[in-house]
């Protein structure tokens, strides 16, 4: 097994909280300065970019674990 279930749960919690925090940060930075529609569009864009970055990081972790797993002598 490349990743343990507890590790997957930890990564999932961190990913979800990261998305929530990024949305909140955008709201705190631009809330009241721009129209509500613009604020929502910015929040959506930042959360999507954050989700893409998290996906790339998860992909990197899985690739590194598979490489380590394949190099171990059995």
Backbone as JSON Lines, residues from 0, in Angstrom:
{"i":0,"aa":"X","n":[0.85,-1.18,0.0],"ca":[0.0,0.0,0.0],"c":[0.89,1.24,0.0]}
{"i":1,"aa":"X","n":[0.61,2.13,-0.91],"ca":[1.45,3.32,-1.07],"c":[1.16,4.35,0.02]}
{"i":2,"aa":"X","n":[-0.12,4.57,0.29],"ca":[-0.51,5.54,1.32],"c":[-1.45,4.86,2.31]}
{"i":3,"aa":"X","n":[-1.25,5.16,3.58],"ca":[-2.1,4.59,4.62],"c":[-3.4,5.39,4.71]}
{"i":4,"aa":"X","n":[-4.49,4.73,5.14],"ca":[-5.78,5.44,5.23],"c":[-5.74,6.67,6.13]}
{"i":5,"aa":"X","n":[-5.02,6.62,7.24],"ca":[-4.91,7.78,8.12],"c":[-4.21,8.94,7.45]}
{"i":6,"aa":"X","n":[-3.24,8.61,6.61],"ca":[-2.5,9.64,5.88],"c":[-3.4,10.29,4.83]}
{"i":7,"aa":"X","n":[-4.2,9.49,4.17],"ca":[-5.14,10.01,3.17],"c":[-6.14,10.95,3.84]}
{"i":8,"aa":"X","n":[-6.65,10.55,5.0],"ca":[-7.6,11.39,5.74],"c":[-6.96,12.72,6.13]}
{"i":9,"aa":"X","n":[-5.71,12.67,6.57],"ca":[-5.0,13.89,6.96],"c":[-4.84,14.82,5.76]}
{"i":10,"aa":"X","n":[-4.42,14.27,4.62],"ca":[-4.27,15.09,3.42],"c":[-5.61,15.68,2.99]}
{"i":11,"aa":"X","n":[-6.68,14.91,3.09],"ca":[-8.01,15.4,2.7],"c":[-8.46,16.55,3.59]}
{"i":12,"aa":"X","n":[-8.24,16.43,4.89],"ca":[-8.62,17.5,5.82],"c":[-7.82,18.76,5.53]}
{"i":13,"aa":"X","n":[-6.53,18.6,5.3],"ca":[-5.68,19.76,4.99],"c":[-6.12,20.42,3.68]}
{"i":14,"aa":"X","n":[-6.45,19.61,2.68],"ca":[-6.87,20.16,1.39],"c":[-8.17,20.94,1.52]}
{"i":15,"aa":"X","n":[-9.14,20.38,2.22],"ca":[-10.42,21.06,2.39],"c":[-10.26,22.35,3.19]}
{"i":16,"aa":"X","n":[-9.46,22.3,4.25],"ca":[-9.27,23.52,5.04],"c":[-8.5,24.58,4.24]}
{"i":17,"aa":"X","n":[-7.58,24.15,3.39],"ca":[-6.85,25.09,2.55],"c":[-7.79,25.81,1.59]}
{"i":18,"aa":"X","n":[-8.72,25.06,0.99],"ca":[-9.68,25.69,0.08],"c":[-10.56,26.69,0.81]}
{"i":19,"aa":"X","n":[-11.0,26.32,2.01],"ca":[-11.83,27.22,2.81],"c":[-11.07,28.49,3.18]}
{"i":20,"aa":"X","n":[-9.82,28.33,3.61],"ca":[-9.01,29.48,4.02],"c":[-8.74,30.4,2.83]}
{"i":21,"aa":"X","n":[-8.44,29.83,1.67],"ca":[-8.18,30.67,0.5],"c":[-9.42,31.48,0.12]}
{"i":22,"aa":"X","n":[-10.59,30.86,0.19],"ca":[-11.82,31.6,-0.1],"c":[-12.05,32.71,0.91]}
{"i":23,"aa":"X","n":[-11.77,32.43,2.17],"ca":[-11.94,33.44,3.22],"c":[-10.96,34.6,3.05]}
{"i":24,"aa":"X","n":[-9.74,34.28,2.66],"ca":[-8.72,35.32,2.47],"c":[-9.15,36.29,1.36]}
{"i":25,"aa":"X","n":[-9.65,35.74,0.27],"ca":[-10.11,36.6,-0.82],"c":[-11.26,37.47,-0.34]}
{"i":26,"aa":"X","n":[-12.18,36.89,0.41],"ca":[-13.32,37.67,0.93],"c":[-12.82,38.79,1.83]}
{"i":27,"aa":"X","n":[-11.84,38.51,2.68],"ca":[-11.34,39.55,3.59],"c":[-10.58,40.64,2.84]}
{"i":28,"aa":"X","n":[-9.9,40.27,1.76],"ca":[-9.12,41.26,1.02],"c":[-9.97,42.16,0.14]}
{"i":29,"aa":"X","n":[-10.96,41.59,-0.54],"ca":[-11.7,42.39,-1.52],"c":[-13.15,42.64,-1.12]}
{"i":30,"aa":"X","n":[-13.61,42.04,-0.04],"ca":[-15.0,42.24,0.38],"c":[-15.27,43.7,0.67]}
{"i":31,"aa":"X","n":[-16.29,44.26,0.05],"ca":[-16.64,45.66,0.24],"c":[-15.92,46.6,-0.7]}
{"i":32,"aa":"X","n":[-14.84,46.15,-1.32],"ca":[-14.1,47.0,-2.26],"c":[-14.6,46.85,-3.69]}
{"i":33,"aa":"X","n":[-15.14,45.68,-3.98],"ca":[-15.64,45.4,-5.33],"c":[-17.09,44.94,-5.22]}
{"i":34,"aa":"X","n":[-17.75,44.79,-6.34],"ca":[-19.14,44.32,-6.31],"c":[-19.18,42.87,-5.84]}
{"i":35,"aa":"X","n":[-20.35,42.46,-5.39],"ca":[-20.51,41.09,-4.86],"c":[-20.24,40.05,-5.95]}
{"i":36,"aa":"X","n":[-20.67,40.32,-7.17],"ca":[-20.43,39.38,-8.27],"c":[-18.94,39.22,-8.56]}
{"i":37,"aa":"X","n":[-18.21,40.33,-8.52],"ca":[-16.76,40.28,-8.74],"c":[-16.07,39.51,-7.62]}
{"i":38,"aa":"X","n":[-16.52,39.75,-6.41],"ca":[-15.94,39.03,-5.26],"c":[-16.17,37.53,-5.39]}
{"i":39,"aa":"X","n":[-17.36,37.13,-5.76],"ca":[-17.66,35.71,-5.92],"c":[-16.8,35.11,-7.04]}
{"i":40,"aa":"X","n":[-16.66,35.84,-8.14],"ca":[-15.84,35.36,-9.25],"c":[-14.38,35.19,-8.82]}
{"i":41,"aa":"X","n":[-13.87,36.15,-8.05],"ca":[-12.49,36.05,-7.55],"c":[-12.32,34.86,-6.6]}
{"i":42,"aa":"X","n":[-13.29,34.67,-5.71],"ca":[-13.22,33.54,-4.78],"c":[-13.2,32.23,-5.54]}
{"i":43,"aa":"X","n":[-14.1,32.1,-6.52],"ca":[-14.16,30.87,-7.32],"c":[-12.84,30.64,-8.05]}
{"i":44,"aa":"X","n":[-12.28,31.69,-8.66],"ca":[-11.03,31.55,-9.4],"c":[-9.88,31.12,-8.48]}
{"i":45,"aa":"X","n":[-9.78,31.76,-7.31],"ca":[-8.68,31.43,-6.4],"c":[-8.84,30.02,-5.84]}
{"i":46,"aa":"X","n":[-10.05,29.62,-5.51],"ca":[-10.27,28.27,-4.98],"c":[-9.98,27.22,-6.06]}
{"i":47,"aa":"X","n":[-10.35,27.49,-7.3],"ca":[-10.04,26.56,-8.39],"c":[-8.52,26.44,-8.57]}
{"i":48,"aa":"X","n":[-7.82,27.57,-8.57],"ca":[-6.36,27.53,-8.69],"c":[-5.72,26.78,-7.53]}
{"i":49,"aa":"X","n":[-6.24,26.98,-6.34],"ca":[-5.73,26.27,-5.17],"c":[-6.0,24.77,-5.29]}
{"i":50,"aa":"X","n":[-7.17,24.4,-5.78],"ca":[-7.49,22.98,-5.96],"c":[-6.56,22.34,-6.99]}
{"i":51,"aa":"X","n":[-6.24,23.06,-8.04],"ca":[-5.31,22.55,-9.04],"c":[-3.92,22.37,-8.43]}
{"i":52,"aa":"X","n":[-3.48,23.34,-7.64],"ca":[-2.17,23.23,-6.98],"c":[-2.14,22.05,-6.02]}
{"i":53,"aa":"X","n":[-3.21,21.85,-5.27],"ca":[-3.29,20.71,-4.34],"c":[-3.25,19.41,-5.13]}
{"i":54,"aa":"X","n":[-3.94,19.37,-6.26],"ca":[-3.92,18.18,-7.11],"c":[-2.52,17.85,-7.6]}
{"i":55,"aa":"X","n":[-1.77,18.86,-8.01],"ca":[-0.39,18.63,-8.45],"c":[0.49,18.14,-7.3]}
{"i":56,"aa":"X","n":[0.28,18.71,-6.1],"ca":[1.06,18.26,-4.95],"c":[0.72,16.82,-4.59]}
{"i":57,"aa":"X","n":[-0.56,16.47,-4.64],"ca":[-0.96,15.09,-4.35],"c":[-0.38,14.13,-5.38]}
{"i":58,"aa":"X","n":[-0.41,14.54,-6.64],"ca":[0.17,13.72,-7.71],"c":[1.66,13.5,-7.48]}
{"i":59,"aa":"X","n":[2.35,14.55,-7.05],"ca":[3.79,14.43,-6.78],"c":[4.06,13.46,-5.63]}
{"i":60,"aa":"X","n":[3.26,13.54,-4.56],"ca":[3.43,12.64,-3.43],"c":[3.22,11.19,-3.86]}
{"i":61,"aa":"X","n":[2.17,10.95,-4.64],"ca":[1.88,9.59,-5.08],"c":[3.0,9.07,-5.98]}
{"i":62,"aa":"X","n":[3.49,9.9,-6.9],"ca":[4.58,9.48,-7.79],"c":[5.84,9.16,-7.0]}
{"i":63,"aa":"X","n":[6.17,9.99,-6.0],"ca":[7.36,9.73,-5.2],"c":[7.22,8.46,-4.38]}
{"i":64,"aa":"X","n":[6.03,8.23,-3.83],"ca":[5.8,7.01,-3.04],"c":[5.9,5.77,-3.92]}
{"i":65,"aa":"X","n":[5.35,5.84,-5.13],"ca":[5.44,4.69,-6.05],"c":[6.88,4.42,-6.43]}
{"i":66,"aa":"X","n":[7.67,5.48,-6.65],"ca":[9.07,5.31,-7.0],"c":[9.83,4.66,-5.84]}
{"i":67,"aa":"X","n":[9.57,5.12,-4.6],"ca":[10.21,4.52,-3.42],"c":[9.79,3.07,-3.27]}
{"i":68,"aa":"X","n":[8.52,2.8,-3.48],"ca":[7.98,1.44,-3.32],"c":[8.6,0.49,-4.35]}
{"i":69,"aa":"X","n":[8.8,0.97,-5.57],"ca":[9.36,0.13,-6.63],"c":[10.85,-0.09,-6.46]}
{"i":70,"aa":"X","n":[11.56,0.79,-5.72],"ca":[12.99,0.65,-5.56],"c":[13.36,-0.25,-4.38]}
{"i":71,"aa":"X","n":[12.44,-0.54,-3.5],"ca":[12.74,-1.38,-2.34],"c":[12.98,-2.81,-2.76]}
{"i":72,"aa":"X","n":[14.04,-3.4,-2.25],"ca":[14.25,-4.83,-2.53],"c":[13.26,-5.67,-1.73]}
{"i":73,"aa":"X","n":[12.73,-6.7,-2.36],"ca":[11.74,-7.53,-1.67],"c":[12.31,-8.83,-1.21]}
